[in-house]
Amino acid sequence: MSKQGSGRKALVIGATGLVGSHCLRGVLDSGLYGEVTVLGRRKAPMVHSRLKQVVVDFDELPQALADIQVDDVFCCIGTTMKKAGNESAFRKVDLEYPLLVAKETRARGASHFLVVSAIGADHQSFFFYNRVKGELEKALERLDFPYLSIFRPSLLLGERDETRTLESLSGQLLGWASPLMKGPFSRIKPIAAEKVARAMLEEAKKAAAYARPPGVLIIDSAMMQDYDVDA
């Protein structure tokens, strides 16, 4: 049975990234969790009485996860083809690592896995990026988490530690066109990373309070736009 209030525990993966940094702050500020663990290659620039940070080589994830038992897992890890260098390295970061975390935490009792995927995710897609994201979604579904929340944002807006020229230009162009993106076009409207993180936290709250049906829930970019970041 899910616990509410300070009895719950959460794990955040990818907490130094664009969505993950907002997610970590939201999780800590929510009051929903008595303990929050961050697993990453480097520490997140944050100190909190309920925060535990574990620095790990991701190729040694099973050992790092051996003593971690949580209720909810917020998975915000991801990379780009340019940063990864090749398709094999990209698959490792965007599919193998998240799936391994999911398997290990599920085996230790985690009840809710919340993952940032991507618009267009499809395991049969012609496009490599979308195919990998779709393969991860399908693999996660087979793990039978009581609650699985899949978030498919469009182009993410926000300040990054690294410069991504193409994404920056695309964000500017689409940002100018955002007021016109209504109806069916709302799915591709750029979305602030903070809104994605807010949607993740709200779904975690709903599941903890049994305020949503169990099973798989896919939240697209248009749906995330309706979450109030100031709520």
Order of alpha helices (4+ residues) and beta strands (2+ residues): beta-alpha-beta-beta-alpha-beta-alpha-alpha-alpha-beta-alpha-beta-beta-alpha-beta-alpha-beta-alpha
